[in-house]
Each structure stands twice: as C-alpha cells, then as structure tokens.
Amino acid sequence: MKTQYYTATSLDGFIATEDDSLEWLFPLGDVNETTYPEFIAGVGALAMGSGTYEWMMRNAEQVVAEVGSPWPYTQPTWVFTSRELPKIEGADLRFVQGDVRTVHEEMRAAAGDKNLWVVGGGGLAGQFYDAGLLDEIIVQVGSVTLGKGKPLFPRHATRAFKLTAVKQLGTGLVELRYDVRGDAPAEVGA
C-alpha cells in the first residue's frame, strides 16, 4: 500500500493555468492510452484538495459526458478544505481540515490493501510529503509550456527522489515515477 501523488504537468512544471484550467492537457492524448486505467484500479481511497474538488464541480458537465455521472470515483474521498463546500450527489465524500496526519490512518484503513491517491494540487501533495507520508510521485509531463500557473510541487525537497521508471505515452506525454522514500542519488545542494 502506497500513498501516491499521480498527476500531469506542463514541461515547465505547472499542473494548471493560473485560473485552474486543464485545457492544455486534453489534446495531448487519450486518458485510456495512459497508465490511468491501471493506476485507478489499484486505488482504494483518495485525498483531494478543495481546489481540485471545486474544479470537479465547475466541470461537472464535462465529467458527466466522459463517465456518465458527476463524480467519476467509487472510492471514498477525503476533501481537505477550510470552507463549507456543497456535496456532489452520490459521491462518498468526507470533508476534513487540518493536518493530513490526523486522517491518514483512516484513509489507509478505507483503502485496505490498495493505494491512497493524493489527487490534484501540489499543495496537498506537499503536505503529505512534509508529514513523511508520501511514498511515490507519478507525473506525466506534457509537451507544452504554460509560462506560469499552479506549480507541480510547491515545496523544496531536501533530497533528490529516486527515479524508478520512465514511459513514453504517445507523442505528447512521458510518465516519470519517483520513489520519495527510497535511497536517493544525493542531497539537494550538496
């Protein structure tokens, strides 16, 4: 069982534009031709930031068109937020706030022998990293640049992550897998 940050980024390190758009990503490939179907089959619970959750609500029509319902996940999802947010009908949601350590064990228990997916924003992934709870980063790098936007991982890591796999996905994406906890090549800045 791993806690994984699975996401996509532009070549210059942004997961979304400044106004939270992901439109840059969709022309780069079909999600069914990526590792996503295999990845999501191994996920037992999700941790999601409020920005990602609000993006899901704003884009409900697009989600319905793609998966047939306004919520694409069957797994229980913990939404980290400090605000009151409306609940999406039919979704197994738990709204929480504060330190990720306080609910990590509950999320792990719900996931069973499957993985925990930190969905969306780098800020939430960074909180899991800071708490020593992030095991793996899986990032699909797109062949576009955005110039500015929401950063992939807005943290300074004190050591390099261990690259465990590289996979080309069509002509517009490459997937990189990093072991966050394993032996890293060197200290950053050493």
C-alpha positions as CSV (number, residue, x, y, z in Angstrom):
1,M,0.0,0.0,0.0
2,K,1.4,3.4,-1.1
3,T,0.4,7.0,-0.8
4,Q,0.9,8.3,-4.3
5,Y,0.8,11.7,-6.0
6,Y,-0.4,10.9,-9.6
7,T,-0.7,14.0,-11.8
8,A,0.2,15.7,-15.0
9,T,2.4,18.8,-15.5
10,S,3.5,21.0,-18.3
11,L,7.1,20.9,-19.4
12,D,7.8,24.0,-17.3
13,G,6.3,22.5,-14.1
14,F,2.6,23.6,-13.9
15,I,-0.4,21.4,-13.3
16,A,-2.9,24.1,-14.2
17,T,-3.1,27.6,-15.5
18,E,-3.5,30.5,-13.1
19,D,-7.3,30.2,-13.5
20,D,-7.2,26.5,-12.8
21,S,-7.7,25.4,-16.4
22,L,-6.6,22.0,-17.6
23,E,-7.5,22.6,-21.2
24,W,-3.8,22.4,-22.2
25,L,-3.7,18.7,-21.1
26,F,-6.6,17.2,-23.0
27,P,-5.2,17.5,-26.6
28,L,-2.0,15.6,-25.6
29,G,-3.6,12.2,-25.5
30,D,-6.4,9.9,-24.6
31,V,-6.6,9.0,-20.9
32,N,-7.4,5.4,-21.9
33,E,-4.0,5.2,-23.6
34,T,-2.1,6.2,-20.5
35,T,-1.4,4.3,-17.3
36,Y,-4.5,5.8,-15.6
37,P,-6.9,2.8,-16.0
38,E,-4.3,0.5,-14.4
39,F,-3.5,3.1,-11.8
40,I,-7.1,3.8,-10.7
41,A,-7.8,0.1,-10.4
42,G,-5.2,0.0,-7.7
43,V,-6.6,3.0,-5.7
44,G,-8.7,2.3,-2.6
45,A,-9.1,5.9,-1.3
46,L,-8.5,9.5,-2.4
47,A,-7.2,12.6,-0.7
48,M,-8.3,15.8,-2.6
49,G,-7.7,19.5,-2.1
50,S,-10.6,21.9,-2.2
51,G,-9.3,23.5,-5.5
52,T,-9.5,20.1,-7.3
53,Y,-12.9,19.4,-5.8
54,E,-14.2,22.8,-6.9
55,W,-12.8,22.1,-10.4
56,M,-14.8,18.9,-10.4
57,M,-17.9,20.8,-9.5
58,R,-17.3,23.5,-12.1
59,N,-16.7,20.9,-14.8
60,A,-19.5,18.5,-13.9
61,E,-21.0,18.6,-17.4
62,Q,-17.7,17.5,-18.9
63,V,-17.3,14.8,-16.2
64,V,-20.8,13.5,-16.9
65,A,-20.1,13.4,-20.7
66,E,-16.9,11.4,-20.1
67,V,-18.0,9.0,-17.3
68,G,-21.8,9.2,-17.2
69,S,-22.1,10.8,-13.7
70,P,-20.9,14.0,-12.0
71,W,-18.5,12.1,-9.8
72,P,-16.1,9.7,-11.5
73,Y,-14.8,7.8,-8.4
74,T,-16.3,4.9,-6.5
75,Q,-13.6,5.1,-3.8
76,P,-14.1,7.1,-0.6
77,T,-12.6,10.6,-0.9
78,W,-11.4,12.9,1.8
79,V,-11.6,16.6,0.7
80,F,-9.3,18.9,2.6
81,T,-10.9,22.3,3.0
82,S,-11.3,25.0,5.5
83,R,-14.6,26.1,3.9
84,E,-18.1,24.7,3.6
85,L,-18.5,23.1,0.2
86,P,-21.6,21.5,-1.4
87,K,-21.6,17.8,-1.6
88,I,-21.8,16.1,-5.0
89,E,-24.8,13.7,-5.0
90,G,-23.8,10.0,-5.0
91,A,-20.2,10.7,-4.0
92,D,-18.6,9.0,-1.0
93,L,-17.1,12.3,0.5
94,R,-15.6,13.2,3.8
95,F,-14.8,16.9,4.3
96,V,-11.8,17.4,6.6
97,Q,-9.4,20.1,7.6
98,G,-6.1,20.5,9.3
99,D,-3.1,18.3,9.4
100,V,-3.1,15.4,6.9
101,R,-1.5,13.1,9.6
102,T,-4.8,13.2,11.6
103,V,-6.8,11.4,8.9
104,H,-4.1,9.4,7.1
105,E,-4.6,6.2,9.1
106,E,-8.4,6.4,8.5
107,M,-7.7,6.8,4.7
108,R,-5.3,3.9,4.8
109,A,-7.8,1.7,6.6
110,A,-10.5,2.6,4.0
111,A,-8.1,1.8,1.1
112,G,-7.4,-1.7,2.5
113,D,-4.6,-3.3,0.5
114,K,-4.9,-0.7,-2.3
115,N,-3.2,2.6,-2.7
116,L,-4.1,6.1,-1.5
117,W,-4.1,8.7,-4.3
118,V,-3.3,12.3,-3.5
119,V,-5.4,13.9,-6.3
120,G,-4.7,17.3,-7.9
121,G,-2.9,20.1,-6.3
122,G,0.8,20.1,-5.4
123,G,0.0,22.0,-2.1
124,L,-1.8,18.9,-0.7
125,A,0.9,16.6,-2.0
126,G,3.4,18.8,-0.3
127,Q,1.6,18.5,3.0
128,F,1.8,14.7,2.7
129,Y,5.5,15.0,1.8
130,D,6.2,17.3,4.8
131,A,4.5,14.8,7.1
132,G,6.6,11.9,5.8
133,L,3.6,10.2,4.3
134,L,4.2,10.4,0.6
135,D,5.7,7.3,-0.9
136,E,5.6,7.9,-4.7
137,I,5.2,10.6,-7.3
138,I,3.9,9.6,-10.7
139,V,3.9,12.5,-13.1
140,Q,3.0,12.7,-16.7
141,V,4.9,15.5,-18.4
142,G,3.2,17.2,-21.3
143,S,5.0,18.6,-24.3
144,V,3.7,22.2,-23.7
145,T,4.8,25.1,-21.7
146,L,2.4,27.4,-19.8
147,G,4.8,30.1,-18.5
148,K,3.0,30.4,-15.2
149,G,0.3,28.7,-13.3
150,K,-0.2,26.3,-10.4
151,P,3.1,24.5,-9.6
152,L,3.5,20.8,-9.7
153,F,5.2,20.6,-6.3
154,P,5.5,23.9,-4.4
155,R,8.0,22.6,-1.9
156,H,11.7,22.5,-1.6
157,A,12.7,18.8,-1.2
158,T,15.8,18.4,0.9
159,R,17.0,15.4,-1.1
160,A,16.5,14.1,-4.7
161,F,13.8,11.5,-5.3
162,K,14.8,8.1,-6.8
163,L,13.7,7.7,-10.4
164,T,12.2,4.2,-10.8
165,A,10.5,4.3,-14.3
166,V,10.2,6.3,-17.5
167,K,7.5,5.5,-20.0
168,Q,6.6,7.3,-23.3
169,L,2.8,7.8,-23.7
170,G,2.2,8.6,-27.4
171,T,3.9,11.7,-28.8
172,G,2.7,14.3,-26.3
173,L,3.4,12.8,-22.8
174,V,6.1,11.0,-20.9
175,E,5.5,9.4,-17.5
176,L,8.1,9.6,-14.7
177,R,7.9,7.6,-11.5
178,Y,9.8,8.6,-8.4
179,D,10.2,6.8,-5.1
180,V,10.0,9.5,-2.5
181,R,11.2,7.4,0.5
182,G,13.8,5.2,-1.1
183,D,17.5,5.8,-1.4
184,A,18.0,9.0,-3.4
185,P,21.1,9.8,-5.5
186,A,22.2,12.8,-3.5
187,E,21.3,15.6,-1.1
188,V,19.9,18.6,-3.0
189,G,22.5,21.4,-2.9
190,A,25.2,19.0,-1.6
